[in-house]
Amino acid sequence: MYILSKELYFPPVSYANEDGLLAVGGDLSVERLQLAYESGIFPWFNQGEPVIWYSPNPRMVLFPKDLKISKSMKQIIKKGEFEITYNQNFDAVISNCKNVFRPDQGGTWITNEMEQAYIALHTKGIAKSVEVWKNKELVGGLYGIDLGTIFCGESMFSTVSNASKLAFIYLVQKLEKENYPLIDCQVYNNHLASLGANEIPREEFLKYLKNK
């Protein structure tokens, strides 16, 4: 495991262990975070811990053409009960991602420091969000890092059933129209797999990053 200094540098991702752990330390400056994502690296740590950086192998991604929309979701979309906006209320989305209760998790990995770091990225036009509204109330959404042709999803939330799925479907369809080759989902989870995401070798993922 590599120990970072104040120098703006990351070791090659091949140094990561089998769990994807690459390095510890450094900071969450806009410059370091941008370098991390452009290198296939992301931070993931809990409150009170040092900054921990990961580059998992394999990498969970979704190719827009592989998006799966269930019949029930198609019916929900058709009803038009939800309004979806893009990058209109980033602060509220990340706050909800941080604070929403998740019964399958002991707590949040979005620390106060991380929340402020991604808000700073948003002000630079790098971090973006999708918002889902019902009766003018924010009920779901997601945020991530937009590298221009690769979108790196970070977190999503939902306070009513299917709202986060709606946000993700909207994002994928929007990015497909803009010719984004894939959406980075980082690590495997059943929710994203049900929507069509799958794992690819890290080296393949890095080729997409280099061609962005």
C-alpha positions in Angstrom: 0.0 0.0 0.0 1.5 3.3 -1.1 1.6 6.3 1.4 0.9 9.6 -0.4 2.6 12.8 0.4 1.6 16.4 -0.5 3.0 15.8 -4.0 0.2 15.5 -6.6 0.9 11.9 -7.6 -0.6 8.4 -7.6 1.3 5.2 -8.1 0.4 2.9 -11.0 -3.0 1.2 -10.4 -1.2 -2.1 -10.8 0.1 -1.6 -7.3 -3.4 -2.0 -5.9 -4.0 -5.2 -3.8 -6.7 -7.8 -4.6 -9.3 -5.6 -2.8 -8.4 -2.7 -5.0 -6.7 -0.7 -2.2 -4.0 1.4 -3.8 -2.9 4.2 -1.5 -3.5 6.1 1.7 -3.1 9.8 2.5 -3.0 12.9 0.4 -6.0 15.2 0.4 -9.3 15.8 -1.3 -8.3 18.8 -3.3 -10.0 19.4 -6.7 -6.7 18.8 -8.5 -6.0 15.5 -6.7 -9.6 14.2 -7.1 -9.5 15.1 -10.8 -6.2 13.3 -11.3 -7.6 10.3 -9.4 -10.6 9.8 -11.6 -8.7 10.4 -14.8 -6.4 7.6 -13.6 -9.1 5.1 -12.7 -8.9 5.8 -8.9 -11.4 6.9 -6.4 -11.5 7.7 -2.6 -13.5 5.5 -0.3 -13.2 5.8 3.5 -15.1 6.4 6.7 -15.3 9.4 9.0 -12.2 9.5 11.2 -10.1 7.5 8.8 -7.3 8.8 6.5 -8.1 9.2 2.9 -8.1 5.8 1.2 -7.8 5.4 -2.5 -9.0 2.4 -4.6 -8.7 1.0 -8.1 -10.6 -2.3 -8.2 -10.0 -5.1 -10.7 -12.4 -6.0 -12.2 -14.3 -2.7 -12.6 -18.1 -2.5 -12.6 -19.4 -0.5 -15.6 -22.5 0.0 -17.7 -22.4 0.3 -21.5 -25.5 2.4 -22.4 -26.7 -0.2 -25.0 -26.9 -2.8 -22.2 -29.3 -0.8 -20.0 -32.1 -3.0 -18.8 -35.5 -1.3 -18.1 -38.1 -3.7 -16.5 -41.7 -3.7 -17.6 -42.7 -2.2 -14.2 -40.2 0.6 -14.6 -41.4 1.4 -18.1 -44.9 1.7 -16.7 -43.7 4.1 -14.0 -41.9 6.2 -16.6 -45.1 6.2 -18.8 -47.3 7.4 -15.9 -45.2 10.6 -15.7 -45.6 11.1 -11.9 -42.0 12.1 -11.5 -40.0 15.1 -12.9 -36.3 14.6 -13.6 -33.8 17.4 -13.8 -30.1 17.4 -14.6 -27.5 19.2 -12.4 -30.0 21.6 -10.9 -29.5 20.9 -7.1 -26.2 19.2 -6.5 -25.9 20.2 -2.9 -29.2 18.7 -2.0 -28.5 15.5 -3.8 -25.1 14.8 -2.1 -26.6 15.8 1.3 -29.4 13.2 0.8 -26.9 10.6 -0.4 -24.9 11.3 2.8 -27.8 11.3 5.2 -30.5 8.9 3.9 -31.0 5.8 6.0 -29.6 2.7 4.4 -30.6 -0.5 6.3 -27.9 -2.6 4.7 -25.1 -0.3 5.8 -23.7 0.7 9.2 -23.3 4.3 8.2 -22.3 6.6 5.4 -19.0 6.7 3.6 -19.7 10.3 2.5 -17.8 12.2 5.2 -18.2 15.9 5.9 -14.8 16.5 4.2 -15.9 14.4 1.2 -19.2 16.3 0.8 -17.4 19.6 0.7 -14.8 18.3 -1.7 -17.4 17.2 -4.2 -19.3 20.4 -3.9 -16.0 22.1 -4.8 -15.8 19.8 -7.8 -19.4 20.8 -8.8 -18.5 24.5 -8.7 -15.7 23.6 -11.2 -18.2 21.9 -13.5 -16.7 18.4 -12.8 -19.2 16.8 -10.5 -22.8 16.7 -11.6 -26.1 15.4 -10.4 -29.5 14.1 -11.5 -32.6 15.0 -9.4 -35.9 13.2 -9.2 -39.0 15.1 -8.0 -42.5 14.2 -7.0 -45.0 16.8 -6.2 -42.1 19.3 -6.3 -40.3 17.4 -3.5 -36.8 15.9 -4.1 -37.3 12.2 -3.7 -34.3 10.7 -5.4 -31.1 11.3 -7.3 -27.5 10.6 -8.0 -24.2 12.4 -8.5 -20.8 11.6 -10.0 -17.8 12.9 -11.9 -18.2 13.9 -15.5 -14.8 13.4 -17.3 -16.2 14.5 -20.7 -16.9 11.1 -22.2 -16.9 8.9 -19.1 -19.3 9.5 -16.2 -18.1 8.0 -12.9 -21.1 7.4 -10.7 -20.5 8.0 -7.0 -23.7 7.6 -5.0 -27.5 7.6 -5.3 -30.4 7.9 -3.0 -34.2 7.3 -2.9 -36.9 8.3 -0.4 -39.6 6.7 -2.5 -39.6 3.4 -4.4 -37.7 3.4 -7.7 -36.6 7.1 -7.6 -32.9 6.2 -7.8 -33.6 3.8 -10.6 -35.3 6.6 -12.5 -32.3 8.9 -12.0 -29.9 6.2 -13.3 -32.1 5.4 -16.3 -32.3 9.1 -17.2 -28.6 9.5 -16.9 -27.7 6.5 -19.0 -30.2 7.5 -21.8 -28.9 11.1 -21.7 -25.2 10.0 -21.9 -26.0 7.5 -24.7 -27.3 10.4 -26.8 -24.1 12.3 -26.1 -22.0 9.2 -27.2 -20.5 8.4 -23.8 -19.1 4.9 -24.2 -19.7 3.8 -20.6 -20.7 4.8 -17.1 -18.3 3.8 -14.3 -20.1 2.0 -11.5 -16.8 1.2 -9.6 -17.7 -2.0 -7.8 -20.3 -4.8 -8.2 -23.7 -4.5 -6.6 -26.9 -6.3 -7.3 -28.9 -3.1 -7.9 -26.7 -1.9 -10.8 -26.3 -5.4 -12.2 -30.1 -5.6 -12.5 -30.0 -2.5 -14.6 -27.4 -4.0 -17.0 -24.1 -3.2 -15.4 -21.3 -5.8 -15.5 -17.7 -6.2 -14.6 -14.8 -5.7 -17.0 -11.0 -6.0 -16.5 -9.4 -2.9 -15.1 -7.1 -2.7 -18.1 -10.0 -2.5 -20.4 -11.6 0.2 -18.3 -8.3 2.2 -18.4 -8.3 2.1 -22.2 -11.6 3.9 -22.2 -10.3 6.5 -19.8 -7.2 7.1 -22.0 -9.4 7.6 -25.1 -11.8 10.1 -23.4 
